[in-house]
Amino acid sequence: MNVAEKIIHAHLREGEMNAGAEIGLRIDQTLLQDATGTLVALELEAMGLERTKAELSAQYVDHNLIQEDNKNPDDYEAIQLNSSVKIDDLPNCLKKESFKISIDDQTIEVQQNLSERQKEILMAGGLINWVKY
């Protein structure tokens, strides 16, 4: 078996691995691109799906987000690829215009202007798009 066949075989839940046959697969990871991924997420939400069962979901965003200001450029530079960002007491932080977050081994003050929908998504355990320019 080639690599694709091995992956399909390991995730096969219904049907037979025959060319052209309909099958059911267990989805353990999803990767969404910024434009089409957002559309898919909105469609799933419109269908009433509150959350997915994938073990890992990531969204690749490479454009269409605007940096609003450059108030704290040193803090902004502290955020690197794969940084660990921690927000204590998220519900109360989302009620404030600014609050403190931990990034790896340092704490910085941030300002937020999230929409009510973005706040709902975070409170439900979801993720929102964020890009560093």
C-alpha positions, 0 to 999 in steps of 0.5 A, spaced: 500 500 500 502 507 498 502 512 504 495 515 502 492 507 502 495 506 509 492 513 511 485 511 508 485 504 511 487 506 518 481 511 518 476 507 514 469 506 518 464 504 513 465 501 506 470 497 502 477 500 499 475 499 492 476 505 487 469 509 486 466 506 492 463 510 497 466 510 504 466 513 511 472 515 514 474 517 521 477 524 521 482 526 526 485 532 524 483 538 519 486 543 516 482 549 513 485 555 509 483 562 511 478 563 505 474 557 504 476 554 511 472 560 514 466 558 509 466 551 511 466 553 519 460 558 517 456 552 513 457 547 519 455 553 524 449 554 520 447 547 520 447 547 527 453 543 529 456 546 535 463 543 535 467 538 531 469 531 534 476 532 530 482 531 535 486 537 532 483 542 528 488 548 525 486 554 520 491 557 516 490 564 515 495 568 510 491 574 509 485 578 510 486 580 517 489 587 518 493 590 524 490 595 527 495 599 531 502 598 533 502 601 540 506 596 543 511 594 538 516 590 543 510 586 546 508 585 539 515 582 537 514 577 543 509 573 540 513 568 535 511 562 531 508 556 536 508 561 542 504 559 548 499 564 550 495 564 556 489 568 558 487 567 566 479 568 567 477 569 560 470 571 561 472 577 565 478 579 561 473 579 555 469 584 558 475 589 559 478 593 553 485 591 556 488 585 560 494 582 561 496 575 558 502 571 559 506 569 552 511 563 554 515 566 560 513 574 560 506 578 561 504 583 557 498 588 557 493 587 551 487 591 548 482 587 545 476 589 540 473 583 539 466 582 536 460 579 541 460 573 536 468 572 537 467 572 544 462 567 544 466 563 540 472 563 545 467 562 551 465 556 547 472 553 547 473 555 539 478 558 536 478 565 532 483 567 527 489 571 529 495 573 524 501 577 526 504 581 521 
